[in-house]
């Protein structure tokens, strides 16, 4: 399910086919874990990290003073992209945000469940 063409030339129609091939036409196969794996793989395909001789390049960035500043930089960068790449970048970002929120919500629900189960344990099985 990898795009075989030049990533910077992937059209949104090709991206859509990649998404529906991976998750199904109705996105029924979409789970937070699958979404995060897809985002990581697809983002690297479409927007490759800077590398030199196969090694990642760490590019010095000005310190970001807030999350708002980071979002402004990201959205400004998306505006500078060709339309198809901007749409793909924004779609991947939205998918990543949904997956992170879904995982956090699930973790919170299970934390409550395990906390409740802990209340039912005999004293000798209680964690320290």
N, CA, C and O atoms as a printed pandas DataFrame, in Angstrom:
     atom_number atom_name residue_name chain_id  residue_number  x_coord  y_coord  z_coord
0              1         N          UNK        A               1    0.805   -1.189    0.000
1              2        CA          UNK        A               1    0.000    0.000    0.000
2              3         C          UNK        A               1    0.848    1.252    0.000
3              4         O          UNK        A               1    0.470    2.279    0.565
4              5         N          UNK        A               2    1.972    1.155   -0.627
5              6        CA          UNK        A               2    2.829    2.322   -0.748
6              7         C          UNK        A               2    2.631    2.937   -2.114
7              8         O          UNK        A               2    2.339    2.242   -3.087
8              9         N          UNK        A               3    2.788    4.214   -2.179
9             10        CA          UNK        A               3    2.704    4.924   -3.446
10            11         C          UNK        A               3    4.032    4.740   -4.158
11            12         O          UNK        A               3    5.083    5.028   -3.585
12            13         N          UNK        A               4    4.004    4.271   -5.380
13            14        CA          UNK        A               4    5.240    3.934   -6.092
14            15         C          UNK        A               4    5.785    5.085   -6.918
15            16         O          UNK        A               4    6.944    5.044   -7.328
16            17         N          UNK        A               5    4.986    6.108   -7.172
17            18        CA          UNK        A               5    5.444    7.219   -8.001
18            19         C          UNK        A               5    6.254    8.239   -7.221
19            20         O          UNK        A               5    6.615    8.013   -6.066
20            21         N          UNK        A               6    6.531    9.349   -7.856
21            22        CA          UNK        A               6    7.258   10.443   -7.215
22            23         C          UNK        A               6    6.337   11.054   -6.168
23            24         O          UNK        A               6    5.284   11.590   -6.515
24            25         N          UNK        A               7    6.715   10.984   -4.882
25            26        CA          UNK        A               7    5.820   11.460   -3.830
26            27         C          UNK        A               7    5.414   12.913   -3.986
27            28         O          UNK        A               7    4.268   13.263   -3.707
28            29         N          UNK        A               8    6.309   13.750   -4.414
29            30        CA          UNK        A               8    5.970   15.161   -4.537
30            31         C          UNK        A               8    5.043   15.426   -5.724
31            32         O          UNK        A               8    4.568   16.546   -5.911
32            33         N          UNK        A               9    4.793   14.404   -6.509
33            34        CA          UNK        A               9    3.875   14.557   -7.642
34            35         C          UNK        A               9    2.583   13.774   -7.430
35            36         O          UNK        A               9    1.758   13.691   -8.339
36            37         N          UNK        A              10    2.399   13.202   -6.247
37            38        CA          UNK        A              10    1.172   12.464   -5.964
38            39         C          UNK        A              10   -0.003   13.439   -6.021
39            40         O          UNK        A              10    0.035   14.511   -5.416
40            41         N          UNK        A              11   -1.032   13.056   -6.748
41            42        CA          UNK        A              11   -2.231   13.890   -6.810
42            43         C          UNK        A              11   -3.144   13.525   -5.641
43            44         O          UNK        A              11   -2.963   12.499   -4.984
44            45         N          UNK        A              12   -4.116   14.378   -5.403
45            46        CA          UNK        A              12   -5.052   14.068   -4.334
46            47         C          UNK        A              12   -5.881   12.836   -4.681
47            48         O          UNK        A              12   -6.253   12.076   -3.787
48            49         N          UNK        A              13   -6.173   12.628   -5.952
49            50        CA          UNK        A              13   -6.911   11.424   -6.366
50            51         C          UNK        A              13   -6.098   10.168   -6.041
51            52         O          UNK        A              13   -6.659    9.174   -5.580
52            53         N          UNK        A              14   -4.790   10.201   -6.275
53            54        CA          UNK        A              14   -3.931    9.065   -5.935
54            55         C          UNK        A              14   -3.871    8.875   -4.414
55            56         O          UNK        A              14   -3.884    7.746   -3.923
56            57         N          UNK        A              15   -3.805    9.974   -3.686
57            58        CA          UNK        A              15   -3.807    9.925   -2.232
58            59         C          UNK        A              15   -5.111    9.304   -1.734
59            60         O          UNK        A              15   -5.095    8.461   -0.837
60            61         N          UNK        A              16   -6.223    9.712   -2.304
61            62        CA          UNK        A              16   -7.528    9.166   -1.932
62            63         C          UNK        A              16   -7.548    7.657   -2.158
63            64         O          UNK        A              16   -8.034    6.909   -1.310
64            65         N          UNK        A              17   -7.019    7.203   -3.304
65            66        CA          UNK        A              17   -6.961    5.760   -3.575
66            67         C          UNK        A              17   -6.092    5.045   -2.537
67            68         O          UNK        A              17   -6.433    3.949   -2.091
68            69         N          UNK        A              18   -4.972    5.661   -2.152
69            70        CA          UNK        A              18   -4.101    5.086   -1.130
70            71         C          UNK        A              18   -4.854    4.938    0.194
71            72         O          UNK        A              18   -4.757    3.904    0.855
72            73         N          UNK        A              19   -5.595    5.964    0.573
73            74        CA          UNK        A              19   -6.369    5.937    1.826
74            75         C          UNK        A              19   -7.439    4.853    1.765
75            76         O          UNK        A              19   -7.558    4.049    2.689
76            77         N          UNK        A              20   -8.212    4.823    0.694
77            78        CA          UNK        A              20   -9.312    3.857    0.619
78            79         C          UNK        A              20   -8.798    2.429    0.443
79            80         O          UNK        A              20   -9.455    1.485    0.881
80            81         N          UNK        A              21   -7.645    2.256   -0.187
81            82        CA          UNK        A              21   -7.052    0.923   -0.274
82            83         C          UNK        A              21   -6.645    0.448    1.110
83            84         O          UNK        A              21   -6.799   -0.727    1.442
84            85         N          UNK        A              22   -6.128    1.360    1.910
85            86        CA          UNK        A              22   -5.652    1.006    3.246
86            87         C          UNK        A              22   -6.795    0.802    4.247
87            88         O          UNK        A              22   -6.778   -0.160    5.015
88            89         N          UNK        A              23   -7.781    1.693    4.243
89            90        CA          UNK        A              23   -8.832    1.671    5.272
90            91         C          UNK        A              23  -10.200    1.212    4.766
91            92         O          UNK        A              23  -11.098    0.962    5.569
92            93         N          UNK        A              24  -10.369    1.100    3.464
93            94        CA          UNK        A              24  -11.664    0.759    2.894
94            95         C          UNK        A              24  -12.370    2.018    2.418
95            96         O          UNK        A              24  -12.088    3.119    2.890
96            97         N          UNK        A              25  -13.292    1.843    1.475
97            98        CA          UNK        A              25  -13.951    3.005    0.875
98            99         C          UNK        A              25  -14.767    3.801    1.881
99           100         O          UNK        A              25  -14.954    5.007    1.720
100          101         N          UNK        A              26  -15.260    3.121    2.928
101          102        CA          UNK        A              26  -16.021    3.825    3.967
102          103         C          UNK        A              26  -15.180    4.059    5.224
103          104         O          UNK        A              26  -15.705    4.434    6.272
104          105         N          UNK        A              27  -13.870    3.833    5.106
105          106        CA          UNK        A              27  -12.899    3.998    6.207
106          107         C          UNK        A              27  -13.223    3.093    7.393
107          108         O          UNK        A              27  -12.890    3.421    8.531
108          109         N          UNK        A              28  -13.875    1.948    7.131
109          110        CA          UNK        A              28  -14.255    1.026    8.202
110          111         C          UNK        A              28  -13.046    0.442    8.922
111          112         O          UNK        A              28  -13.151    0.058   10.087
112          113         N          UNK        A              29  -11.903    0.369    8.250
113          114        CA          UNK        A              29  -10.701   -0.183    8.868
114          115         C          UNK        A              29   -9.898    0.836    9.659
115          116         O          UNK        A              29   -8.775    0.558   10.080
116          117         N          UNK        A              30  -10.468    2.007    9.861
117          118        CA          UNK        A              30   -9.759    3.085   10.543
118          119         C          UNK        A              30   -9.794    2.884   12.056
119          120         O          UNK        A              30  -10.860    2.895   12.671
120          121         N          UNK        A              31   -8.630    2.703   12.635
121          122        CA          UNK        A              31   -8.469    2.652   14.087
122          123         C          UNK        A              31   -7.379    3.654   14.435
123          124         O          UNK        A              31   -6.598    4.033   13.562
124          125         N          UNK        A              32   -7.305    4.090   15.675
125          126        CA          UNK        A              32   -6.237    5.031   16.038
126          127         C          UNK        A              32   -4.841    4.484   15.741
127          128         O          UNK        A              32   -3.986    5.212   15.237
128          129         N          UNK        A              33   -4.606    3.226   16.046
129          130        CA          UNK        A              33   -3.289    2.634   15.810
130          131         C          UNK        A              33   -2.970    2.570   14.321
131          132         O          UNK        A              33   -1.866    2.921   13.903
132          133         N          UNK        A              34   -3.936    2.124   13.524
133          134        CA          UNK        A              34   -3.734    2.038   12.081
134          135         C          UNK        A              34   -3.552    3.430   11.478
135          136         O          UNK        A              34   -2.763    3.619   10.552
136          137         N          UNK        A              35   -4.289    4.395   12.012
137          138        CA          UNK        A              35   -4.176    5.771   11.518
138          139         C          UNK        A              35   -2.786    6.329   11.773
139          140         O          UNK        A              35   -2.190    6.930   10.880
140          141         N          UNK        A              36   -2.260    6.140   12.981
141          142        CA          UNK        A              36   -0.936    6.677   13.298
142          143         C          UNK        A              36    0.157    6.023   12.458
143          144         O          UNK        A              36    1.096    6.693   12.027
144          145         N          UNK        A              37    0.038    4.718   12.226
145          146        CA          UNK        A              37    1.013    4.029   11.373
146          147         C          UNK        A              37    0.920    4.551    9.939
147          148         O          UNK        A              37    1.940    4.787    9.293
148          149         N          UNK        A              38   -0.299    4.729    9.449
149          150        CA          UNK        A              38   -0.505    5.240    8.094
150          151         C          UNK        A              38    0.057    6.649    7.958
151          152         O          UNK        A              38    0.723    6.961    6.971
152          153         N          UNK        A              39   -0.209    7.500    8.943
153          154        CA          UNK        A              39    0.281    8.881    8.901
154          155         C          UNK        A              39    1.804    8.893    8.856
155          156         O          UNK        A              39    2.396    9.598    8.039
156          157         N          UNK        A              40    2.440    8.119    9.728
157          158        CA          UNK        A              40    3.910    8.107    9.778
158          159         C          UNK        A              40    4.502    7.662    8.441
159          160         O          UNK        A              40    5.432    8.287    7.931
160          161         N          UNK        A              41    3.964    6.588    7.881
161          162        CA          UNK        A              41    4.490    6.048    6.621
162          163         C          UNK        A              41    4.190    6.988    5.449
163          164         O          UNK        A              41    5.064    7.262    4.627
164          165         N          UNK        A              42    2.966    7.469    5.382
165          166        CA          UNK        A              42    2.553    8.283    4.243
166          167         C          UNK        A              42    3.194    9.667    4.291
167          168         O          UNK        A              42    3.591   10.202    3.255
168          169         N          UNK        A              43    3.297   10.247    5.479
169          170        CA          UNK        A              43    3.937   11.563    5.594
170          171         C          UNK        A              43    5.393   11.474    5.132
171          172         O          UNK        A              43    5.888   12.369    4.447
172          173         N          UNK        A              44    6.069   10.401    5.507
173          174        CA          UNK        A              44    7.473   10.247    5.095
174          175         C          UNK        A              44    7.562   10.033    3.586
175          176         O          UNK        A              44    8.528   10.468    2.959
176          177         N          UNK        A              45    6.580    9.376    3.001
177          178        CA          UNK        A              45    6.561    9.191    1.550
178          179         C          UNK        A              45    6.307   10.514    0.825
179          180         O          UNK        A              45    6.993   10.841   -0.144
180          181         N          UNK        A              46    5.330   11.261    1.299
181          182        CA          UNK        A              46    4.904   12.478    0.611
182          183         C          UNK        A              46    5.758   13.695    0.949
183          184         O          UNK        A              46    5.943   14.584    0.119
184          185         N          UNK        A              47    6.270   13.725    2.164
185          186        CA          UNK        A              47    7.047   14.873    2.635
186          187         C          UNK        A              47    8.296   14.342    3.323
187          188         O          UNK        A              47    8.415   14.430    4.546
188          189         N          UNK        A              48    9.241   13.784    2.541
189          190        CA          UNK        A              48   10.392   13.099    3.131
190          191         C          UNK        A              48   11.234   14.004    4.030
191          192         O          UNK        A              48   11.390   15.199    3.778
192          193         N          UNK        A              49   11.771   13.391    5.088
193          194        CA          UNK        A              49   12.674   14.097    5.987
194          195         C          UNK        A              49   13.983   14.397    5.254
195          196         O          UNK        A              49   14.390   13.656    4.359
196          197         N          UNK        A              50   14.621   15.475    5.641
197          198        CA          UNK        A              50   15.917   15.830    5.060
198          199         C          UNK        A              50   16.944   14.781    5.469
199          200         O          UNK        A              50   17.038   14.402    6.636
200          201         N          UNK        A              51   17.711   14.319    4.483
201          202        CA          UNK        A              51   18.739   13.311    4.753
202          203         C          UNK        A              51   19.987   13.631    3.948
203          204         O          UNK        A              51   19.946   14.282    2.904
204          205         N          UNK        A              52   21.088   13.147    4.481
205          206        CA          UNK        A              52   22.362   13.247    3.780
206          207         C          UNK        A              52   23.054   11.904    3.935
207          208         O          UNK        A              52   23.281   11.448    5.055
208          209         N          UNK        A              53   23.386   11.272    2.832
209          210        CA          UNK        A              53   24.016    9.950    2.839
210          211         C          UNK        A              53   23.202    8.961    3.682
211          212         O          UNK        A              53   23.766    8.155    4.422
212          213         N          UNK        A              54   21.889    9.030    3.565
213          214        CA          UNK        A              54   21.011    8.105    4.265
214          215         C          UNK        A              54   20.745    8.444    5.719
215          216         O          UNK        A              54   19.961    7.755    6.372
216          217         N          UNK        A              55   21.370    9.481    6.240
217          218        CA          UNK        A              55   21.169    9.861    7.638
218          219         C          UNK        A              55   20.249   11.069    7.716
219          220         O          UNK        A              55   20.306   11.966    6.875
220          221         N          UNK        A              56   19.403   11.077    8.734
221          222        CA          UNK        A              56   18.522   12.223    8.942
222          223         C          UNK        A              56   19.343   13.451    9.262
223          224         O          UNK        A              56   20.328   13.376    9.997
224          225         N          UNK        A              57   18.936   14.586    8.708
225          226        CA          UNK        A              57   19.571   15.852    9.033
226          227         C          UNK        A              57   18.726   16.562   10.078
227          228         O          UNK        A              57   17.510   16.694    9.931
228          229         N          UNK        A              58   19.373   17.008   11.112
229          230        CA          UNK        A              58   18.681   17.789   12.125
230          231         C          UNK        A              58   18.863   19.245   11.743
231          232         O          UNK        A              58   19.970   19.782   11.767
232          233         N          UNK        A              59   17.753   19.867   11.390
233          234        CA          UNK        A              59   17.812   21.257   10.971
234          235         C          UNK        A              59   17.416   22.141   12.141
235          236         O          UNK        A              59   16.344   21.980   12.726
236          237         N          UNK        A              60   18.289   23.069   12.471
237          238        CA          UNK        A              60   18.004   23.977   13.576
238          239         C          UNK        A              60   16.781   24.819   13.229
239          240         O          UNK        A              60   16.697   25.408   12.151
240          241         N          UNK        A              61   15.856   24.863   14.146
241          242        CA          UNK        A              61   14.651   25.659   13.988
242          243         C          UNK        A              61   14.621   26.687   15.108
243          244         O          UNK        A              61   15.124   26.432   16.202
244          245         N          UNK        A              62   14.045   27.826   14.846
245          246        CA          UNK        A              62   13.911   28.781   15.950
246          247         C          UNK        A              62   13.019   28.174   17.030
247          248         O          UNK        A              62   12.103   27.406   16.738
248          249         N          UNK        A              63   13.295   28.523   18.255
249          250        CA          UNK        A              63   12.489   28.006   19.360
250          251         C          UNK        A              63   11.041   28.473   19.203
251          252         O          UNK        A              63   10.768   29.642   18.930
252          253         N          UNK        A              64   10.146   27.542   19.382
253          254        CA          UNK        A              64    8.735   27.875   19.329
254          255         C          UNK        A              64    8.299   28.229   20.741
255          256         O          UNK        A              64    8.557   27.482   21.685
256          257         N          UNK        A              65    7.643   29.359   20.878
257          258        CA          UNK        A              65    7.283   29.811   22.217
258          259         C          UNK        A              65    5.929   29.287   22.685
259          260         O          UNK        A              65    5.562   29.463   23.847
260          261         N          UNK        A              66    5.178   28.639   21.777
261          262        CA          UNK        A              66    3.876   28.125   22.183
262          263         C          UNK        A              66    3.346   27.161   21.120
263          264         O          UNK        A              66    3.842   27.105   19.995
264          265         N          UNK        A              67    2.337   26.420   21.513
265          266        CA          UNK        A              67    1.658   25.543   20.562
266          267         C          UNK        A              67    1.030   26.377   19.444
267          268         O          UNK        A              67    1.054   25.984   18.278
268          269         N          UNK        A              68    0.470   27.528   19.812
269          270        CA          UNK        A              68   -0.137   28.412   18.810
270          271         C          UNK        A              68    0.886   28.821   17.751
271          272         O          UNK        A              68    0.574   28.858   16.561
272          273         N          UNK        A              69    2.094   29.125   18.185
273          274        CA          UNK        A              69    3.157   29.507   17.252
274          275         C          UNK        A              69    3.462   28.345   16.295
275          276         O          UNK        A              69    3.614   28.552   15.091
276          277         N          UNK        A              70    3.552   27.124   16.839
277          278        CA          UNK        A              70    3.817   25.947   16.009
278          279         C          UNK        A              70    2.705   25.734   14.986
279          280         O          UNK        A              70    2.972   25.416   13.827
280          281         N          UNK        A              71    1.465   25.909   15.416
281          282        CA          UNK        A              71    0.329   25.732   14.497
282          283         C          UNK        A              71    0.367   26.791   13.402
283          284         O          UNK        A              71    0.120   26.486   12.236
284          285         N          UNK        A              72    0.674   28.026   13.767
285          286        CA          UNK        A              72    0.761   29.088   12.749
286          287         C          UNK        A              72    1.844   28.774   11.726
287          288         O          UNK        A              72    1.640   28.975   10.529
288          289         N          UNK        A              73    2.996   28.281   12.185
289          290        CA          UNK        A              73    4.063   27.916   11.252
290          291         C          UNK        A              73    3.628   26.778   10.329
291          292         O          UNK        A              73    3.876   26.818    9.123
292          293         N          UNK        A              74    2.979   25.765   10.904
293          294        CA          UNK        A              74    2.525   24.628   10.106
294          295         C          UNK        A              74    1.497   25.066    9.063
295          296         O          UNK        A              74    1.616   24.728    7.885
296          297         N          UNK        A              75    0.491   25.818    9.503
297          298        CA          UNK        A              75   -0.556   26.245    8.569
298          299         C          UNK        A              75   -0.003   27.190    7.514
299          300         O          UNK        A              75   -0.417   27.130    6.356
300          301         N          UNK        A              76    0.921   28.056    7.894
301          302        CA          UNK        A              76    1.563   28.930    6.911
302          303         C          UNK        A              76    2.348   28.125    5.887
303          304         O          UNK        A              76    2.328   28.436    4.697
304          305         N          UNK        A              77    3.040   27.087    6.354
305          306        CA          UNK        A              77    3.775   26.217    5.432
306          307         C          UNK        A              77    2.849   25.474    4.490
307          308         O          UNK        A              77    3.170   25.282    3.317
308          309         N          UNK        A              78    1.685   25.050    5.006
309          310        CA          UNK        A              78    0.714   24.350    4.154
310          311         C          UNK        A              78    0.201   25.266    3.051
311          312         O          UNK        A              78   -0.055   24.813    1.935
312          313         N          UNK        A              79    0.051   26.547    3.356
313          314        CA          UNK        A              79   -0.404   27.499    2.329
314          315         C          UNK        A              79    0.611   27.664    1.209
315          316         O          UNK        A              79    0.251   28.024    0.088
316          317         N          UNK        A              80    1.876   27.403    1.509
317          318        CA          UNK        A              80    2.925   27.551    0.509
318          319         C          UNK        A              80    3.040   26.337   -0.405
319          320         O          UNK        A              80    3.740   26.389   -1.416
320          321         N          UNK        A              81    2.366   25.254   -0.065
321          322        CA          UNK        A              81    2.440   24.032   -0.864
322          323         C          UNK        A              81    1.485   24.101   -2.049
323          324         O          UNK        A              81    0.507   24.848   -2.022
324          325         N          UNK        A              82    1.774   23.312   -3.101
325          326        CA          UNK        A              82    0.783   23.171   -4.172
326          327         C          UNK        A              82   -0.513   22.605   -3.582
327          328         O          UNK        A              82   -0.467   21.889   -2.581
328          329         N          UNK        A              83   -1.660   22.911   -4.181
329          330        CA          UNK        A              83   -2.958   22.524   -3.594
330          331         C          UNK        A              83   -3.088   21.056   -3.200
331          332         O          UNK        A              83   -3.574   20.762   -2.108
332          333         N          UNK        A              84   -2.668   20.129   -4.057
333          334        CA          UNK        A              84   -2.813   18.712   -3.712
334          335         C          UNK        A              84   -1.962   18.350   -2.498
335          336         O          UNK        A              84   -2.430   17.636   -1.610
336          337         N          UNK        A              85   -0.727   18.828   -2.445
337          338        CA          UNK        A              85    0.138   18.527   -1.306
338          339         C          UNK        A              85   -0.391   19.188   -0.032
339          340         O          UNK        A              85   -0.304   18.601    1.047
340          341         N          UNK        A              86   -0.938   20.399   -0.143
341          342        CA          UNK        A              86   -1.509   21.071    1.028
342          343         C          UNK        A              86   -2.696   20.272    1.565
343          344         O          UNK        A              86   -2.823   20.086    2.775
344          345         N          UNK        A              87   -3.559   19.804    0.673
345          346        CA          UNK        A              87   -4.727   19.025    1.102
346          347         C          UNK        A              87   -4.286   17.729    1.773
347          348         O          UNK        A              87   -4.855   17.336    2.791
348          349         N          UNK        A              88   -3.277   17.061    1.212
349          350        CA          UNK        A              88   -2.790   15.817    1.803
350          351         C          UNK        A              88   -2.163   16.083    3.169
351          352         O          UNK        A              88   -2.400   15.332    4.115
352          353         N          UNK        A              89   -1.374   17.133    3.278
353          354        CA          UNK        A              89   -0.737   17.471    4.544
354          355         C          UNK        A              89   -1.786   17.757    5.615
355          356         O          UNK        A              89   -1.689   17.254    6.735
356          357         N          UNK        A              90   -2.776   18.556    5.272
357          358        CA          UNK        A              90   -3.830   18.897    6.226
358          359         C          UNK        A              90   -4.674   17.674    6.587
359          360         O          UNK        A              90   -5.072   17.514    7.740
360          361         N          UNK        A              91   -4.947   16.813    5.607
361          362        CA          UNK        A              91   -5.716   15.600    5.871
362          363         C          UNK        A              91   -4.949   14.687    6.820
363          364         O          UNK        A              91   -5.525   14.157    7.770
364          365         N          UNK        A              92   -3.652   14.500    6.570
365          366        CA          UNK        A              92   -2.829   13.664    7.442
366          367         C          UNK        A              92   -2.754   14.249    8.854
367          368         O          UNK        A              92   -2.796   13.515    9.841
368          369         N          UNK        A              93   -2.642   15.561    8.939
369          370        CA          UNK        A              93   -2.593   16.207   10.250
370          371         C          UNK        A              93   -3.912   15.997   11.003
371          372         O          UNK        A              93   -3.908   15.676   12.191
372          373         N          UNK        A              94   -5.021   16.177   10.314
373          374        CA          UNK        A              94   -6.325   15.954   10.941
374          375         C          UNK        A              94   -6.487   14.508   11.406
375          376         O          UNK        A              94   -7.008   14.255   12.492
376          377         N          UNK        A              95   -6.043   13.570   10.588
377          378        CA          UNK        A              95   -6.118   12.154   10.952
378          379         C          UNK        A              95   -5.258   11.871   12.185
379          380         O          UNK        A              95   -5.669   11.144   13.089
380          381         N          UNK        A              96   -4.074   12.448   12.206
381          382        CA          UNK        A              96   -3.177   12.256   13.350
382          383         C          UNK        A              96   -3.778   12.840   14.630
383          384         O          UNK        A              96   -3.687   12.232   15.697
384          385         N          UNK        A              97   -4.385   14.006   14.520
385          386        CA          UNK        A              97   -5.015   14.620   15.690
386          387         C          UNK        A              97   -6.185   13.779   16.195
387          388         O          UNK        A              97   -6.344   13.593   17.401
388          389         N          UNK        A              98   -7.005   13.272   15.272
389          390        CA          UNK        A              98   -8.119   12.406   15.675
390          391         C          UNK        A              98   -7.600   11.165   16.385
391          392         O          UNK        A              98   -8.121   10.789   17.435
392          393         N          UNK        A              99   -6.573   10.520   15.820
393          394        CA          UNK        A              99   -6.046    9.288   16.403
394          395         C          UNK        A              99   -5.479    9.538   17.797
395          396         O          UNK        A              99   -5.691    8.738   18.708
396          397         N          UNK        A             100   -4.765   10.638   17.962
397          398        CA          UNK        A             100   -4.201   10.958   19.272
398          399         C          UNK        A             100   -5.311   11.200   20.295
399          400         O          UNK        A             100   -5.221   10.740   21.433
400          401         N          UNK        A             101   -6.335   11.907   19.896
401          402        CA          UNK        A             101   -7.464   12.169   20.800
402          403         C          UNK        A             101   -8.216   10.886   21.123
403          404         O          UNK        A             101   -8.617   10.668   22.266
404          405         N          UNK        A             102   -8.409   10.038   20.120
405          406        CA          UNK        A             102   -9.110    8.772   20.345
406          407         C          UNK        A             102   -8.315    7.881   21.294
407          408         O          UNK        A             102   -8.896    7.239   22.169
408          409         N          UNK        A             103   -6.999    7.835   21.133
409          410        CA          UNK        A             103   -6.169    7.035   22.037
410          411         C          UNK        A             103   -6.217    7.586   23.456
411          412         O          UNK        A             103   -6.326    6.822   24.415
412          413         N          UNK        A             104   -6.136    8.898   23.595
413          414        CA          UNK        A             104   -6.178    9.512   24.927
414          415         C          UNK        A             104   -7.512    9.223   25.607
415          416         O          UNK        A             104   -7.558    8.934   26.802
416          417         N          UNK        A             105   -8.587    9.303   24.845
417          418        CA          UNK        A             105   -9.913    9.034   25.392
418          419         C          UNK        A             105  -10.020    7.574   25.827
419          420         O          UNK        A             105  -10.565    7.277   26.890
420          421         N          UNK        A             106   -9.504    6.673   25.012
421          422        CA          UNK        A             106   -9.528    5.247   25.338
422          423         C          UNK        A             106   -8.672    4.978   26.572
423          424         O          UNK        A             106   -9.088    4.240   27.466
424          425         N          UNK        A             107   -7.485    5.568   26.628
425          426        CA          UNK        A             107   -6.606    5.395   27.787
426          427         C          UNK        A             107   -7.299    5.874   29.059
427          428         O          UNK        A             107   -7.190    5.245   30.111
428          429         N          UNK        A             108   -8.006    6.985   28.952
429          430        CA          UNK        A             108   -8.711    7.543   30.112
430          431         C          UNK        A             108   -9.818    6.594   30.584
431          432         O          UNK        A             108   -9.976    6.366   31.784
432          433         N          UNK        A             109  -10.580    6.043   29.637
433          434        CA          UNK        A             109  -11.654    5.118   30.005
434          435         C          UNK        A             109  -11.104    3.866   30.660
435          436         O          UNK        A             109  -11.652    3.390   31.654
436          437         N          UNK        A             110   -9.997    3.315   30.096
437          438        CA          UNK        A             110   -9.418    2.111   30.675
438          439         C          UNK        A             110   -8.771    2.397   32.015
439          440         O          UNK        A             110   -8.778    1.535   32.894
440          441         N          UNK        A             111   -8.213    3.581   32.195
441          442        CA          UNK        A             111   -7.639    3.940   33.497
442          443         C          UNK        A             111   -8.717    3.896   34.565
443          444         O          UNK        A             111   -8.485    3.393   35.664
444          445         N          UNK        A             112   -9.900    4.422   34.249
445          446        CA          UNK        A             112  -11.017    4.379   35.196
446          447         C          UNK        A             112  -11.422    2.930   35.491
447          448         O          UNK        A             112  -11.690    2.575   36.638
448          449         N          UNK        A             113  -11.462    2.102   34.447
449          450        CA          UNK        A             113  -11.834    0.705   34.617
450          451         C          UNK        A             113  -10.841   -0.002   35.526
451          452         O          UNK        A             113  -11.238   -0.694   36.464
452          453         N          UNK        A             114   -9.539    0.169   35.251
453          454        CA          UNK        A             114   -8.533   -0.507   36.059
454          455         C          UNK        A             114   -8.502    0.042   37.488
455          456         O          UNK        A             114   -8.233   -0.696   38.436
456          457         N          UNK        A             115   -8.772    1.311   37.633
457          458        CA          UNK        A             115   -8.833    1.888   38.972
458          459         C          UNK        A             115   -9.999    1.241   39.745
459          460         O          UNK        A             115   -9.861    0.900   40.920
460          461         N          UNK        A             116  -11.145    1.079   39.067
461          462        CA          UNK        A             116  -12.300    0.444   39.706
462          463         C          UNK        A             116  -12.008   -1.017   40.035
463          464         O          UNK        A             116  -12.402   -1.501   41.096
464          465         N          UNK        A             117  -11.321   -1.723   39.137
465          466        CA          UNK        A             117  -10.972   -3.119   39.403
466          467         C          UNK        A             117  -10.035   -3.216   40.597
467          468         O          UNK        A             117  -10.136   -4.150   41.393
468          469         N          UNK        A             118   -9.130   -2.262   40.725
469          470        CA          UNK        A             118   -8.201   -2.244   41.846
470          471         C          UNK        A             118   -8.915   -2.111   43.166
471          472         O          UNK        A             118   -8.448   -2.632   44.179
472          473         N          UNK        A             119  -10.046   -1.418   43.176
473          474        CA          UNK        A             119  -10.822   -1.262   44.412
474          475         C          UNK        A             119  -11.403   -2.588   44.880
475          476         O          UNK        A             119  -11.690   -2.763   46.064
476          477         N          UNK        A             120  -11.579   -3.535   43.935
477          478        CA          UNK        A             120  -12.179   -4.823   44.265
478          479         C          UNK        A             120  -11.143   -5.879   44.644
479          480         O          UNK        A             120  -11.524   -6.987   45.022
480          481         N          UNK        A             121   -9.857   -5.579   44.557
481          482        CA          UNK        A             121   -8.818   -6.559   44.861
482          483         C          UNK        A             121   -8.708   -6.792   46.365
483          484         O          UNK        A             121   -8.882   -5.867   47.158
484          485         N          UNK        A             122   -8.419   -8.031   46.751
485          486        CA          UNK        A             122   -8.147   -8.276   48.169
486          487         C          UNK        A             122   -6.895   -7.506   48.583
487          488         O          UNK        A             122   -6.051   -7.203   47.740
488          489         N          UNK        A             123   -6.766   -7.191   49.850
489          490        CA          UNK        A             123   -5.656   -6.361   50.333
490          491         C          UNK        A             123   -4.298   -6.924   49.964
491          492         O          UNK        A             123   -3.379   -6.159   49.671
492          493         N          UNK        A             124   -4.142   -8.263   49.969
493          494        CA          UNK        A             124   -2.826   -8.849   49.671
494          495         C          UNK        A             124   -2.440   -8.698   48.202
495          496         O          UNK        A             124   -1.265   -8.846   47.866
496          497         N          UNK        A             125   -3.390   -8.411   47.320
497          498        CA          UNK        A             125   -3.084   -8.219   45.892
498          499         C          UNK        A             125   -2.991   -6.748   45.507
499          500         O          UNK        A             125   -2.674   -6.439   44.358
500          501         N          UNK        A             126   -3.253   -5.849   46.418
501          502        CA          UNK        A             126   -3.186   -4.414   46.133
502          503         C          UNK        A             126   -1.759   -4.031   45.753
503          504         O          UNK        A             126   -0.814   -4.455   46.417
504          505         N          UNK        A             127   -1.589   -3.244   44.707
505          506        CA          UNK        A             127   -0.239   -2.787   44.365
506          507         C          UNK        A             127    0.262   -1.820   45.442
507          508         O          UNK        A             127   -0.522   -1.139   46.102
508          509         N          UNK        A             128    1.571   -1.779   45.596
509          510        CA          UNK        A             128    2.161   -0.905   46.629
510          511         C          UNK        A             128    2.058    0.545   46.269
511          512         O          UNK        A             128    2.506    1.404   47.029
